[in-house]
Amino acid sequence: GCADVNNDDDDLLSEVASLAQIPTCTSGTWCQETAPVSSILYTVWAQSFNDVFAVGNDGVILRRLNNEEWASMASGTSVHLRGVWGTSSSNVWVVGNAGTVLRFDGTNWSPVTIPTTSDLGAVWLSSAGTVWIVGAAKVWRSTDNGVNWTSWTRTGILLSISGTNDSNVWATGENTQAHKWNGSTWSNVNPGAGTNYFSVLYLASNNVWVAPLTPASRRFTNKWNSVTAPAGT
């Protein structure tokens, strides 16, 4: 009986110590949180303030639920994962190296077949059933939850994709510029800062952001302008 009590006390202390890793974060500031893995993390997606997913090397998928500590999830793979996006906590997609695509149904992660073995860099969903993925020099789209795929060949190594709907999608990456989808065709866009852009965020036709190699982001309003990051970033 005494041993059980002591174990319970140890468990309680362990839980308190673990919860202490999540700091109180003042609104409008950045706060550092400790991940329970040593693998490099690459991408994060938040379904809400209380439900956040992060992915990284070695098949790592982490989830931070109900403002508690980060927990590892069973991904079923050891490949490096690069992108995560979803439409709800029961419809989350992850992509990674060697054509890896995973989908979370609210309980388990399951593999999704895509006709490529190329490294995949990012995923974005325009609706619950329409999935966009970029990797190597291609953009992939499925309108039926990953059963069938359509692809378009672009240039460079695509690393990021963003949009607001199926007629407003942007992609970009390494050794390329920006690529814009208008619902029927792709066109090239030159943000004016070279050919390496590691992320893109499309908010509206007059509010598009890209992140080039130099620490000055580019934002399009009625033309492209530099937005300089703080020194050392």
C-alpha positions, -999 to 999 in steps of 0.1 A, spaced: 0 0 0 28 24 9 45 17 -24 14 26 -44 10 58 -25 46 68 -32 42 60 -69 11 81 -70 31 110 -54 59 105 -79 34 106 -108 18 137 -95 52 155 -91 62 144 -126 29 158 -140 34 191 -122 70 193 -135 58 186 -170 30 211 -169 55 237 -157 73 235 -190 43 254 -206 50 290 -195 24 317 -191 27 338 -223 17 374 -223 -4 384 -252 16 399 -281 49 383 -271 68 351 -282 74 325 -255 96 294 -257 81 260 -250 101 228 -245 94 199 -269 97 163 -256 120 153 -285 155 162 -298 145 160 -335 145 192 -355 109 206 -359 99 222 -392 63 233 -393 34 240 -370 -4 243 -375 -30 254 -350 -66 243 -353 -72 266 -324 -54 281 -294 -60 248 -275 -51 224 -303 -17 227 -320 3 202 -342 40 203 -350 61 180 -373 98 174 -379 126 149 -385 124 112 -378 87 110 -382 80 132 -353 45 146 -348 37 165 -316 4 178 -303 -3 204 -277 -39 199 -265 -59 220 -240 -30 242 -231 -11 212 -216 24 199 -224 35 188 -259 29 151 -265 44 128 -291 20 110 -315 25 77 -332 31 86 -369 39 51 -381 70 64 -400 106 75 -394 110 97 -425 115 134 -421 82 153 -421 80 188 -435 45 201 -437 12 200 -417 -22 216 -422 -58 208 -415 -94 220 -415 -103 205 -381 -89 184 -353 -102 154 -371 -89 163 -405 -51 170 -403 -27 162 -431 11 158 -429 37 155 -457 73 146 -458 102 129 -476 99 100 -501 63 109 -510 50 104 -475 15 117 -469 -4 110 -436 -39 119 -425 -53 122 -389 -89 114 -384 -91 125 -348 -78 92 -335 -51 77 -356 -26 87 -384 -30 67 -416 -9 68 -448 -24 83 -480 -11 71 -514 2 98 -537 18 89 -571 53 101 -563 83 92 -543 97 128 -543 103 147 -511 72 167 -503 76 201 -487 42 215 -477 5 208 -476 -25 232 -476 -63 225 -477 -87 248 -495 -116 228 -481 -122 197 -460 -119 175 -491 -95 194 -513 -58 190 -505 -29 208 -522 7 195 -518 40 208 -532 73 189 -536 102 188 -559 90 207 -591 53 197 -588 21 209 -573 -4 181 -565 -41 185 -558 -68 160 -547 -105 170 -546 -116 137 -530 -96 134 -499 -65 118 -515 -82 92 -536 -72 108 -570 -45 133 -577 -38 159 -604 -4 174 -608 13 204 -625 50 207 -632 67 239 -622 104 248 -616 128 246 -587 121 228 -554 87 239 -541 86 243 -503 55 263 -495 19 267 -506 -9 290 -494 -42 304 -505 -77 314 -497 -97 292 -521 -93 270 -552 -90 300 -574 -63 318 -553 -33 296 -546 4 305 -544 34 283 -542 71 290 -539 104 275 -530 141 272 -538 157 280 -572 123 293 -584 101 324 -580 65 325 -569 37 306 -588 1 318 -588 -30 296 -596 -61 315 -607 -84 285 -609 -74 273 -643 -38 281 -650 -5 287 -633 16 319 -639 50 330 -626 54 360 -604 87 377 -596 88 391 -560 121 409 -569 145 393 -543 162 365 -562 150 330 -568 149 315 -532 117 319 -512 112 296 -483 76 304 -475 45 322 -489 14 334 -472 -15 346 -493 -41 366 -474 -58 386 -502 -50 398 -537 -33 429 -522 -17 412 -493 8 385 -502 40 377 -482 71 357 -492 102 350 -472 135 351 -493 170 341 -483 179 375 -469 162 387 -437 140 412 -455 106 397 -463 87 408 -494 51 419 -492 28 426 -522 1 453 -518 0 472 -551 37 464 -557 64 443 -540 81 460 -510 108 448 -486 98 443 -449 130 441 -429 132 417 -400 150 426 -367 188 423 -368 201 388 -362 170 369 -373 
